[in-house]
Amino acid sequence: MSEQPAAAPLAGIKVVDLSKILAGPYVTMSLADLGADVIKVEHPDGGDPTRGWGPPFNGPDATYYLAANRNKRSVTLDLKSPGGQEAVHRMLATADVVVENFRPGSSLARTFDHAQLSAAYPRLVVLHISAFGDHGPLRDEPGYDMVAQASAGLMSLTGEPDGPPVKAGYAMGDLGAALFGIIGVTSALVERERTGRGQYVTTSLYESQLALHINWATGYFATRERPGRLGSGHPSLVPYQAYPAADGHFVIAVGNDALFRRLCEALGHPEWADDPRFATNRDRVTNRATLNAELETALAHDTVAHWCALLGSEGVPVTPIRTLDEVYDCPQTAALGMVQKVDHPDAGPLEQVAFPVTFRGERPSVRTAPPTLGQHSRDVLAELGYSEAEITRLLDHAQA
């Protein structure tokens, strides 16, 4: 078992991870970061598909897999075989949480039906993550992150006004569902302390995107007008976007009229703050194109570094648009301790982006590397009471 700090928030919690790809594994990795003992169950023939989602690779596995599976133990079992199912049920008998993303209506969804699991293990918290949710005409449809971004509206809001729809740079469909899944699991565990019973928790890529629409949705509800793409612009604030300087782009984020006045004075155009077209945020949003044209003209004659230094000194929120190499070389990233290293048996020292929440001033540690396929099969099965001969037969059958 991976060593867990006694003070970790979820120390003592056992999680069985039957999920794959990103949303479910990100949930279980986060629970593991918080101290839970997570057993990742994978098919012996290749395991989690993201192990092959490369290049890039680092060792035998793709970096995509390595991103969402640290602090876990890997066991290889064929979940469609009686032996594999029996082994999982032994795990569930002492588990607190199981996470799965079986496609609704599939054989595995029927085999590990939540109603049967809840009846057999009343204290178990079952998290099911799907593409479109447990109800409705799309409930049985499969879906990856890209499908969620398209079907739930994110791509219609992303990109330049005169360009094609664009997906977000991050997997917001998967990661949004993961974040809500984490909230669901931890809330169910808190409730279990009161009631003594677990429960069935669900979320989906589609539902999570709707929840993240927030101001876009309420704006649509009020006007019934279809919003369009604004590039880096904000539907309710101006100036609040990327602007071109002489040598690149940077971001100005003005959230109130006082900040706008400071911006105008710093740029040598104090008259803009009293111009009736720009005096209030409402005016600036209405006259977005006119103001942006004025700003672009004013900013064109100097560099990103110049404007960030000047405007920042006046208290205007600004930042260069950093690339990932710049982000991970940034002193702020280092000061926060957001990158940790762990030794991987094949890849060697492996850098990981750490959990983004601290407890008592301490950040949860990256204790163990993402496991190689089946790395802990024998240890975990022995913990479940299997003899050496039984373990060998079970693993040989799974690989047959």
N, C-alpha and C positions, 0 to 999 in steps of 0.2 A: 504494500500500500504506500502511495506517495505520502511523504511526511507533511503533516498539516500543522500550522501554528495553532496552539491551543486557543489563542484569543481570536482566531479568525471568525468572522460573523457566522459562517455556516459550518464550522467544525462539528463533526459528528453526523452530518447529513449525508445520506447515501443516495446517489443518483444513477439510474440506468439510462444510458443514452442509446436509443434505437434509431436516432435520426441520422441524416446525411446531408451533404451539400453545405449550406451556410447558416440558414436561420436557426435550425435546431442545434447544430454544433456550436454556434456562437452563444446560445443560451447556456448550454452545458459547460462550455469553457468559462463563462462568466461565473457560474455557480462554483466551478472548480477553483477559479481565482479567489473566490470568497471563502474557500476552505472545505467545500464539499468533496467527498470521495466519489469521483465519476468514473464509471465503467462504460467504455465505448464498445458497443457490440457491432462487429463488422462481418460482412460475408468474406469467407476465405479467398474467394476469387476476385482479388483486386481491392476489396474493402471499400471505403468511402470513395465515390467516383472522383472527388476533388484531388485525391492522391495523383491522378493522372492529368489534372487540368493545368498543363504547362506546355511550353516553357513559360517562365523560368522554373527550374528544378533546383533543389539544394539537397544533395544526397539522392536517394531513390524517389523521394516524394516531391510533388509540385509545391511551390511556395504558397499557393492558394490553400492547400490542406494544412500546411504548417502554421498558417495565420489563425486558425480557429480551433485548435485541438490540443493545446498544451495542458499540463496539469491533469491529464486523464490517463487511464489505463485501457489498453486495447485487447479485446478478446475476439477471436474469430469463431463464429458459429453460423451454421446454416439455419436460419429462422423458419424455413419451410420443412425442416426435418423434425420428427418427434424428439430426437435427442437434443437438438438445439433449442426447441421450445421448452423442454423440461428444464434445461440449464437456466434459461431466462426466468422461468417461474421460480427457481430457487433463489435467483438474485432478487426478484420482486418481493419475495417473502420477508426480506429484511430491509428493503429499500424504502426511502421516503418519497422519492420522485422518480417518475419515468417520463422521458421526452421522446415523442415519435412524430414523424411526418409522413406516415403511410397514406397513400392516395385513397380517398374514400371509395369504398366498394371493392378494394383489392383484397386478395386472400390474406395478406398480413393484417390488414385493418380488421378483418373478421376474426382472425386467430387471436389478436390482442385487443378485442373489443373492450372499450372503456367500461361498459356496464358490468361485464364479467370480471374485469380487473378490480373494479371498486367493490364488487360483492366478495371476491376472494381476499382482497387486501384493503380493509376499510380505511386504514390510515394513509393509504397511498395517494399522492397527488399525481394525476395524469395530465400532462400537457400535450395537446395535439395541435400541430401547426399545419395548416393547409394553404392552398393557393387562394381559394375564394370563400372560405368559411363553411360552416356545417349545414347551412340551409341555402335555399334559393336555386335557381335554374343552372347556376354554374358550379354547384358544390362538388360535382364529380370531375371537373375539368383539371387537368394538370397545369402546372405553371411554374416558370422560373422567375427570377427577379425582373428580367426584361419584360416579361408578360405583365407583371404587376405594375411596373412603371407606365406601361402603355395603357392597360385597361383601366387603371384607377386614376388617370388624369395627369400624372406627374410629367410625362413627356409633352403633353399639350401646353404645359406652362414653362418648359425649359428650352432655351435656344433664343436666337435673335429673331426679332419680329418678322423679318423678311426671309428667314432661313427655314430649314426643315425642323421637325421635332427632334429633340436631342435627349438621350438618357442622362441621368445624373452620373457624375464621375464615380460615386460610390454605389454599392448595391443597396439602394435605399429600400427596395421592396423587402429583401431578405432581412436587412439589419433593422428596419422598422419593426417587422414582426418579431424579431429576436428581442428587441428592447421591451416590447409589450409582453412578450412571453416571460421574460425575467420578472417583470412586475407581477404578472399573474401567479407565477410559482411562489415567489416570496410572500405574496399576500395570502395565498392558500396555506402556506406553512404557518403564518402568524395566526390565521383563523383556526387551524388545527390545534393550536395551543389552547384555544377556548373550548372547542367542541369535541376534540379527540378524533375527528374524522377528516380524511382527505377529501378530494373532490376532483371532478373533471374540469379542466381549464382549456379553453380553446382560443386561438387567435389565428389570423391569416395574413398573408401578404397584402391582400386587397383591403381588408379592414384597417390594417395599420396605416396604409396610405391615406385612406379617408380621414383617419384621426389626425394625420399630419398636415392635412390641407389647412386647418385652422382658419386663419384670416382670409384665405382664398375662398373657402366655403361660405363663411358668413357674409362676405362681400357679394357672392353670387346669390345667396338666399335673399339679401336685401334688394338686389337690383334685377335679378333674373337675366343679367347680361353675361354672355360667355366671355371669360377673361382670355386674353391672348398672351403671347410670349413677350417678355420685356428684356431679354438678354440678361445682363446682370442687374437690371433695374428692379425697384421695389414698387408694388402696386399702390402703396399708400404714403410713401416718403420720397421727397426729392430735395436735394441731391443725395442719393444713396445707391451708389453703383461704382463700377470701374470707369475710370476716365483715362484718356491717352495723354501722356506727357511726351517730351521730345524723344525719349529713349525707351518707352514702354508704357505699361498701364499700371495704375495703382487705384486703390479704393478710397473714396470719401464717403463717410457715413454721418449724415446730419439728421439728428432725430428731433430737433426742436428749433424754434425761431431764433433763440439766443445763439445757438451754435452757427446758424446760417449767417447771422450778423458778424460773428467772429471770422467766418470764412471770407465774407465779402471784404472786410477790412484787411485781412492778410493778403488777399489778392489785389488790393489797391482799387477796389470797386465798392466803396461803402454805399454808394447810391443804390446798388441793387437791393439792399435790405429795406429800403423805403419805396422801391418801385411797386406800384399796386399789383403788378403781374406776379411779383415774387415775395411780397411782404409776409405772407403766412404760408404754412405748409399746404393748406388747401389751394392757395393761389399757385404755388410752385408745382403741385401735382397737375393742376389744370393746364399750366403752361410749361409742362415738362420739356417739350422739344425746344422751345425758345430758350429756356434757361440753360439746357445742356449745350446748346450751340454756343452760347456766351462763355460758358465754362471751358469748353474745349478750345476755344480761341485763346482764352487767357492762359491756359495750362500748357499750350503747345510749345512755348519758347524756352522751357527749362526741363530739368530731368526729374525722374521719379524721386531720387534721393533728395533733391532740393525741395520739392514740394512736401515730401513727408516730414522733413526736418522743420520747414517753415510752419506748415499748418499744425503739425504736432506740438510745436512750441506755443501755439496759440490755443491749445486745448481742443482742436478739431480732431475727431477720430479719423485717422488715416493709417494705411498700411500698404507696403508693397505687396504685390501678388507673388507669393513665394512658391517655388517649385519644391517637389518633395526632397530633393537633395539639400535645398536651402533650409527647409523645415527641420530636417534631422541634423543639420549642422548648427541650428539656431541655439544660442545660449539659453533661451527660455525653455526649450525642450529639454536640454540637459539639466537645468535647474530643477525642473519638476520631476526628474527621474522617470520619465515616460518610456525610456528604452532600457530593457533589461536583457542580460545574456544568460543563456542556459546551454549546457553541453548536450549535444545530440549524438547518439552512438554512431551515426554515419556522416552527418553533415558537419560535426565538430561544433565550435562555439556558434550559437544561433541567437540572433537578435530578435526580440519580440517587443511589440508595443504593449505596454503594461495596462492594467485595469485603471480607468480614469477617475477613480474615487479613492480618497484616503480615509482611514479610520484611526482616530487618536493620533493624527499626524503621520500615520504609516501607510504606505501603499502596499496592497496585497502583492505577494512575491510570485514570480515565475519559478515554481519549484522544480518542475520536471518538463522535459522537452516533449513536443508532440510525439506520441508513441509510434514506433514502427508497427506494421501490420501484425497483429497477434502477439505483440511483444510480451504481454502479461497473461496470456491464455492459461498457462499451467498454474501460475500463482493464484489467479482468481478462481479457477475451477477447484483447486485444492482447498481454498477458503470455503467453498461451497460444500465441501465434504466428499468430493470425488476422490477415489483412489488413483494411484499412478496408472494402473492398468485401465481404469475407466476413462481417465483423461486421454490416454493414448488412443483408445478406441474412438472416443468422441471426436478428437481432432483429426484422426485419420479419416473418419467417415465424412467430416465436414469438407475435407480437401479432395475427396474422391470425385 
